[in-house]
């Protein structure tokens, strides 16, 4: 239920802005990887480890920060996390003189991202009318590929002209601005703490853990791709600027798909998890085509393959979160905090695995593994939905 004055358009814009800036650190590292690696002198595997440890920080923070969000409210967490993110982005630009320093700054960036996810989910669940929540969650979650798109554009627009550090400075300014757009809390913090005691009783842990595993497998594939798409394209013969534009175009496809699937979810009214599973399966086709393009002379195939892999194979996250929130209306931050652990762990293992496989074998093998992970993820999401239905948590999920 939405309380108080309704300004869903403004609230959605705030959630989108905050989520986008919180997602920028890891995607800037991925898209600016060639320049950063050259400047700081580390290899492909080290890049994969750096991105993976960002997601370790996010996984570690997901459950405790989702509990905190239920107690103190989404807007308070959004404000603080955005300021912390801004400081960390500027710190990367100013102080990242080696791989260990970059690593030390990326991990707390992941924690800040873990705070933003349940906070914005709670914010939208409480402030958006029921008939528009699918669109709201799809649009909000489009912030993540939007960050990938901005990271891709940062290659030719900033990194190749001013240097990669200025891209992080600009991102830090945007994160600071995002904090100023968050509205004031509607409920005193003491009242929130009293009214939200006992919310954990409405959370079905077993179905959520299975759904978290499905989310994790999907993010294993998507996380590996976002971290290494530019590097893979350069290895296939694309120039740095062109490779950045490929990443931007694929990220743009994911933005469009997330918004569209959210809008369709409002019309459909149910069976959202089967749609998520179907999109994961389509994404697996894109990953398989990436493997084919890396193993043949048909390097042009990388462009449509990347668009399909990120469009369908990464365009379902908003719909997934919407379905979880609808099945746990009384504790949306807590429920999505549990499922996001799976997503974060998938983000840990995906870049790490793709980096290792690309370094020690080939991108063909790496993208084949991501295709298999996406297919298994689709089956796991369907299993999690069945467990939800059996527990009577959400017939429409």
C-alpha positions in Angstrom: 0.0 0.0 0.0 1.2 3.5 -0.8 0.9 6.0 2.0 0.8 9.7 2.0 1.0 12.1 -1.0 1.6 10.2 -4.2 4.4 11.5 -6.5 5.3 8.2 -8.2 7.1 9.9 -11.1 9.4 11.9 -8.9 10.0 9.0 -6.5 10.8 6.8 -9.4 13.3 9.3 -10.8 15.0 9.5 -7.4 15.3 5.7 -7.1 16.7 5.5 -10.6 19.3 8.2 -10.0 20.4 6.7 -6.7 20.6 3.1 -8.1 22.5 4.3 -11.2 25.2 6.1 -9.3 25.5 3.2 -6.8 26.2 0.8 -9.7 28.8 3.0 -11.4 32.0 1.9 -9.6 32.0 -1.7 -10.7 30.9 -0.9 -14.3 33.5 1.8 -14.7 36.2 -0.7 -13.6 34.9 -3.1 -16.2 34.5 -0.8 -19.2 37.7 1.2 -18.4 39.6 -2.1 -17.7 42.1 -1.7 -20.5 43.2 1.8 -19.4 43.1 0.9 -15.7 45.1 -2.3 -16.2 47.7 -0.4 -18.2 48.0 2.4 -15.6 48.1 0.2 -12.5 50.0 -2.8 -14.1 47.8 -5.8 -13.4 46.4 -8.6 -15.6 43.0 -10.0 -16.6 42.7 -12.4 -13.7 43.5 -9.6 -11.2 40.7 -7.6 -12.9 38.3 -10.5 -12.4 39.3 -10.8 -8.7 38.8 -7.0 -8.1 35.3 -7.1 -9.6 34.5 -10.3 -7.7 35.5 -8.8 -4.3 33.3 -5.8 -5.0 30.4 -8.3 -5.0 31.8 -10.0 -1.9 31.3 -6.7 -0.1 27.8 -6.5 -1.5 26.9 -10.0 -0.5 28.2 -9.5 3.0 26.1 -6.4 3.4 22.8 -7.5 1.8 21.0 -9.2 4.7 22.1 -7.0 7.6 21.5 -3.8 5.6 18.1 -5.0 4.5 17.2 -5.5 8.1 18.5 -2.0 8.9 16.4 -0.6 6.0 13.2 -2.1 7.4 13.9 -0.5 10.8 15.0 3.0 9.8 13.4 3.5 6.3 14.6 3.5 2.7 15.1 7.2 2.4 17.6 7.4 5.3 19.7 4.6 3.9 19.6 6.0 0.3 20.9 9.3 1.5 23.8 8.0 3.5 24.8 5.3 0.9 24.9 7.8 -1.9 27.2 10.1 0.0 29.5 7.2 0.9 29.5 6.1 -2.7 30.5 9.6 -3.8 33.4 9.7 -1.4 34.6 6.3 -2.6 34.4 7.1 -6.3 36.5 10.3 -5.7 38.9 8.3 -3.6 39.5 5.8 -6.4 40.3 8.7 -8.8 42.7 10.3 -6.3 44.4 7.4 -4.5 44.1 4.2 -6.6 47.8 4.0 -7.5 48.0 0.2 -7.5 45.8 -2.9 -7.7 45.7 -3.5 -3.9 44.5 0.1 -3.3 41.8 -0.2 -6.0 40.7 -3.4 -4.4 40.5 -1.9 -1.0 38.2 0.9 -2.3 36.0 -1.4 -4.5 34.9 -3.6 -1.6 33.2 -0.8 0.4 31.6 0.3 -2.9 30.0 -3.1 -3.0 28.7 -2.6 0.6 27.2 0.8 -0.4 25.5 -0.9 -3.4 24.1 -3.5 -1.0 22.5 -0.8 1.1 20.9 1.0 -1.9 19.2 -2.1 -3.4 16.8 -3.0 -0.5 16.4 0.7 0.3 15.1 1.7 -3.1 13.0 -1.5 -3.3 11.3 -0.5 0.0 11.0 3.1 -1.1 9.2 2.2 -4.3 7.0 -0.5 -2.7 5.7 2.0 -0.2 5.3 5.0 -2.5 4.2 3.6 -5.9 0.5 2.6 -6.7 0.0 -1.1 -7.1 -0.9 -0.8 -10.8 2.4 0.9 -11.6 4.8 -1.1 -9.5 5.9 -3.4 -12.3 6.9 -0.4 -14.4 8.5 1.3 -11.4 10.7 -1.8 -10.5 11.6 -2.4 -14.2 12.6 1.2 -14.6 14.5 1.4 -11.3 16.4 -1.8 -12.1 17.2 -0.4 -15.6 19.6 1.8 -13.7 22.1 -1.1 -13.5 22.5 -1.5 -17.3 22.2 2.3 -17.6 25.4 2.4 -15.4 26.9 -0.1 -17.8 25.9 2.1 -20.8 27.4 5.2 -19.1 30.6 3.2 -18.4 30.8 2.2 -22.0 30.3 5.8 -23.2 33.0 6.9 -20.7 35.7 5.1 -22.7 35.6 7.3 -25.8 34.1 10.4 -24.1 36.4 10.7 -21.0 39.0 7.9 -20.6 40.6 8.3 -24.1 40.6 12.1 -23.8 41.0 13.2 -20.1 42.0 9.9 -18.6 40.2 7.2 -16.7 40.5 8.9 -13.3 38.2 11.8 -14.4 35.4 9.3 -15.2 35.4 8.4 -11.5 35.4 12.0 -10.5 32.4 12.7 -12.6 30.7 9.6 -11.2 31.4 10.9 -7.7 29.8 14.2 -8.4 26.7 12.5 -9.8 26.5 10.3 -6.6 26.6 13.4 -4.4 23.8 15.0 -6.5 21.8 11.8 -6.1 21.9 12.1 -2.4 20.4 15.6 -2.5 17.4 14.4 -4.5 16.2 11.9 -1.8 13.1 13.3 -0.1 12.8 13.7 3.7 11.5 10.7 5.8 7.7 10.7 6.4 7.9 8.7 9.6 10.1 9.4 12.7 12.7 6.7 13.1 11.4 5.7 16.6 8.0 5.0 15.1 9.4 3.0 12.2 11.3 0.8 14.6 8.2 0.0 16.6 5.9 -0.6 13.6 8.3 -2.9 11.7 9.1 -5.3 14.5 8.2 -8.9 13.5 8.4 -8.4 9.8 10.7 -11.4 9.5 7.7 -13.6 10.2 6.3 -12.9 6.8 9.5 -14.0 5.0 9.6 -17.6 3.5 13.2 -18.4 3.7 13.4 -21.7 1.8 11.7 -20.4 -1.5 13.7 -17.2 -1.2 17.0 -19.1 -0.9 16.2 -21.2 -4.0 15.2 -18.0 -5.9 18.5 -16.5 -4.7 20.4 -19.4 -6.3 18.6 -18.8 -9.6 19.3 -15.1 -9.4 22.9 -16.0 -8.6 23.4 -18.2 -11.6 21.9 -15.5 -13.9 24.2 -12.9 -12.4 27.2 -15.3 -12.7 26.7 -15.0 -16.4 25.8 -11.3 -16.6 28.5 -10.2 -14.2 31.1 -12.0 -16.1 29.9 -10.4 -19.3 29.7 -6.9 -18.0 33.3 -7.2 -16.6 34.9 -8.6 -19.7 32.8 -7.6 -22.7 35.1 -4.7 -23.6 38.2 -6.8 -23.1 36.7 -9.6 -25.1 35.8 -7.2 -28.0 39.3 -5.8 -28.0 40.7 -9.3 -28.1 38.5 -9.9 -31.1 40.0 -7.0 -33.0 37.7 -4.1 -32.0 39.3 -0.8 -31.2 39.0 0.5 -27.6 36.4 3.1 -28.5 34.4 0.7 -30.7 34.5 -1.9 -27.9 33.2 0.7 -25.4 30.3 1.6 -27.8 29.4 -2.1 -28.1 29.2 -2.3 -24.3 27.1 0.9 -24.3 24.7 -0.5 -27.0 24.3 -3.8 -25.1 23.7 -1.9 -21.9 21.1 0.3 -23.6 19.3 -2.9 -24.8 19.0 -4.1 -21.2 17.6 -0.7 -20.2 14.8 -0.9 -22.7 14.0 -4.5 -21.9 13.8 -3.9 -18.2 11.4 -1.0 -18.6 9.3 -3.0 -21.1 9.1 -6.1 -19.0 8.0 -4.0 -16.0 5.3 -2.3 -17.9 4.0 -5.7 -19.3 4.1 -7.1 -15.7 1.5 -4.6 -14.6 -0.8 -5.7 -17.4 -0.2 -9.4 -16.9 -0.9 -9.5 -13.2 1.0 -12.7 -12.4 3.3 -15.5 -13.5 6.3 -13.3 -13.4 8.9 -15.9 -12.5 8.2 -18.0 -15.6 8.9 -14.9 -17.7 12.2 -14.4 -15.9 13.1 -18.1 -16.7 12.3 -17.6 -20.3 14.5 -14.5 -20.6 17.4 -16.3 -18.9 17.1 -19.0 -21.5 17.1 -16.4 -24.3 20.2 -14.9 -22.7 21.9 -18.3 -22.8 21.5 -18.2 -26.6 23.3 -14.8 -26.6 26.2 -16.2 -24.5 26.5 -19.2 -26.9 26.7 -16.8 -29.8 29.5 -14.9 -28.0 31.4 -18.1 -27.7 30.9 -18.8 -31.4 32.1 -15.3 -32.4 35.2 -15.6 -30.2 36.1 -19.0 -31.7 35.8 -18.1 -35.4 36.6 -15.3 -37.8 32.9 -14.0 -37.6 33.9 -11.4 -35.1 31.0 -9.2 -36.2 28.7 -11.7 -34.5 29.9 -10.3 -31.1 27.7 -7.2 -31.6 24.2 -8.9 -31.9 25.3 -11.6 -29.4 26.2 -9.0 -26.8 22.9 -7.2 -27.3 20.9 -10.4 -26.9 23.0 -11.6 -23.9 22.6 -8.4 -22.0 19.1 -7.5 -23.4 17.4 -10.7 -22.6 19.9 -12.3 -20.3 20.2 -9.3 -18.1 16.9 -7.6 -18.7 14.9 -9.6 -16.2 16.2 -8.3 -12.9 13.5 -5.7 -12.3 10.8 -8.2 -13.0 12.5 -10.6 -10.6 12.6 -8.0 -7.8 9.0 -7.0 -8.5 7.9 -10.6 -8.2 9.7 -11.0 -4.9 8.3 -7.8 -3.5 4.7 -8.8 -4.5 5.1 -12.1 -2.7 6.4 -10.4 0.5 4.5 -7.2 0.7 5.1 -6.7 4.5 8.9 -7.0 4.3 10.0 -6.1 0.8 13.5 -4.9 1.9 14.1 -8.1 4.0 12.9 -10.4 1.2 14.9 -8.8 -1.6 17.9 -8.6 0.8 17.9 -12.4 1.0 17.6 -12.9 -2.8 20.2 -10.3 -3.5 22.8 -12.4 -1.6 22.5 -14.9 -4.4 22.9 -12.2 -7.0 25.9 -10.7 -5.3 27.6 -14.1 -5.0 26.9 -14.8 -8.6 28.6 -11.4 -9.3 31.6 -12.7 -7.3 32.0 -15.9 -9.1 31.1 -14.7 -12.6 34.0 -12.2 -13.2 36.4 -14.3 -11.3 35.6 -17.4 -13.4 35.4 -15.6 -16.7 38.7 -13.9 -16.0 40.4 -17.2 -15.1 39.0 -19.0 -18.1 39.9 -16.2 -20.5 43.4 -16.1 -19.2 44.1 -19.8 -19.0 41.9 -21.1 -21.9 39.9 -18.8 -24.1 36.8 -16.5 -24.3 35.1 -19.3 -26.2 35.2 -21.5 -23.1 34.3 -18.6 -20.8 31.2 -17.7 -22.7 30.2 -21.3 -23.0 30.3 -21.7 -19.3 28.1 -18.6 -18.8 25.5 -20.0 -21.3 25.2 -23.1 -19.2 24.9 -21.1 -16.0 22.1 -19.1 -17.5 20.2 -22.2 -18.5 20.5 -23.8 -15.0 19.5 -20.5 -13.5 16.3 -20.5 -15.5 15.4 -24.0 -14.2 16.2 -22.9 -10.6 13.9 -19.9 -10.8 11.1 -22.1 -11.8 11.8 -24.4 -8.9 11.8 -21.5 -6.5 8.4 -20.3 -7.8 6.9 -23.7 -7.3 8.1 -23.6 -3.7 6.5 -20.2 -3.3 3.2 -21.5 -4.7 3.3 -24.6 -2.5 3.8 -22.4 0.6 0.9 -20.2 -0.5 3.2 -17.1 -0.5 2.2 -15.9 -3.9 -0.1 -17.6 -6.4 0.6 -14.9 -9.0 4.4 -15.1 -8.8 
